[in-house]
Amino acid sequence: MSAANPPASQKSPLVPPPDATDPVRHPEAPAPGEPLGAHYDMCFGCGGGQPHGLHLAARAGEGVSVTAEFTVRTAHQGAPGLAHGGVLTSALDETLGSLSWLMHVIAVTGRLETDFLQPVPVDTLLHLEARATAVHGRKIYATATGRIGGPDGPVAVRADAVFIEVKVEHFIENGRQEEIRAAMDDPDQVRRARAFEVNP
Ligand SMILES: CCCCCCCC(=O)SCCNC(=O)CCNC(=O)[C@H](O)C(C)(C)COP(=O)(O)OP(=O)(O)OC[C@H]1O[C@@H](n2cnc3c(N)ncnc32)[C@H](O)[C@@H]1OP(=O)(O)O
């Protein structure tokens, strides 16, 4: 069996199948450069209501891409003075997750594989970029990088991911009822919809 044609059992779930198609930017997606804002105030990744959250701020990019910034804080340490790897993965996950807002789909992370290339000290501003690379059925393939020292600086972390498109019921049926009720009772229609990343 050649490396170019591995058996099904050896195919990576992170590599799109040959009949995957290009991701499509929704015509009503925010313009490149436009801030996406937090989708849910209590989101650990982007919400303002989580004191120790990442407070990640994302902007729409060209095509199906986003950029984001995240500053590593004291609360995000693993080793002394260094960012926790899981926190960095969360920042990549959140950036990748916001791609669905540009495609007008609701999707959740199915698989996420992170490469940690350089340690990231506390106080570092991490420059993130994510782009969708392919779509196959409900699967959205995407990749992301986190750079230090500037938007063109060296890549400290990178990830490949598969997101799976879901219906809003995914959240309503599985989330804790207290938060689901609060989100659904929000009188602000846009906030209500964005809690579940449903485009109004
Ligand atoms: C509101 C948005 C907030 C964004 C925040 C940032 C993103 C997140 O962190 S989301 C939270 C973390 N993720 C989750 O909690 C998801 C938990 N998992 C699940 O709910 C389910 O396993 C779910 C929905 C992913 C898939 O279940 P289900 O809908 O039954 O899918 P299923 O029918 O089995 O599979 C559909 C396709 O996806 C593929 N797939 C499913 N799971 C995976 C996976 N883990 N890895 C790769 N591919 C997968 C299947 O192989 C299948 O492919 P194909 O169509 O080619 O056969």
The ligand as a Gaussian input file, in Angstrom:
#p B3LYP/6-31G(d) Opt

LIG

0 1
 C      -21.578000      28.386000      20.020000
 C      -20.176000      28.025000      19.440000
 C      -19.074000      28.116000      20.493000
 C      -17.692000      27.785000      19.937000
 C      -16.717000      27.502000      21.053000
 C      -15.422000      26.894000      20.541000
 C      -15.689000      25.529000      19.969000
 C      -15.905000      24.461000      21.040000
 O      -15.090000      24.296000      21.929000
 S      -17.319000      23.482000      20.981000
 C      -17.230000      22.486000      22.464000
 C      -16.426000      21.229000      22.302000
 N      -17.063000      20.269000      21.450000
 C      -18.111000      19.510000      21.844000
 O      -18.602000      19.621000      22.967000
 C      -18.640000      18.499000      20.876000
 C      -19.017000      17.179000      21.588000
 N      -19.315000      16.125000      20.607000
 C      -20.539000      15.965000      20.109000
 O      -21.504000      16.584000      20.555000
 C      -20.705000      14.974000      18.987000
 O      -19.705000      13.991000      19.055000
 C      -20.642000      15.676000      17.574000
 C      -21.798000      16.670000      17.451000
 C      -19.309000      16.404000      17.385000
 C      -20.742000      14.620000      16.487000
 O      -21.847000      13.807000      16.750000
 P      -22.940000      13.467000      15.631000
 O      -23.742000      14.675000      15.335000
 O      -23.687000      12.267000      16.095000
 O      -22.040000      13.202000      14.386000
 P      -21.883000      11.873000      13.508000
 O      -23.159000      11.682000      12.745000
 O      -21.368000      10.743000      14.337000
 O      -20.698000      12.324000      12.557000
 C      -20.894000      13.272000      11.504000
 C      -19.616000      13.309000      10.716000
 O      -18.611000      13.953000      11.557000
 C      -17.502000      13.056000      11.759000
 N      -17.063000      13.188000      13.124000
 C      -17.818000      13.103000      14.248000
 N      -17.046000      13.287000      15.329000
 C      -15.792000      13.495000      14.879000
 C      -14.548000      13.724000      15.535000
 N      -14.459000      13.788000      16.855000
 N      -13.446000      13.899000      14.776000
 C      -13.513000      13.831000      13.427000
 N      -14.682000      13.629000      12.743000
 C      -15.795000      13.440000      13.478000
 C      -18.050000      11.668000      11.516000
 O      -17.010000      10.792000      11.116000
 C      -19.052000      11.920000      10.408000
 O      -18.376000      12.014000       9.181000
 P      -19.036000      11.411000       7.837000
 O      -20.218000      12.286000       7.535000
 O      -17.946000      11.530000       6.834000
 O      -19.415000      10.010000       8.162000

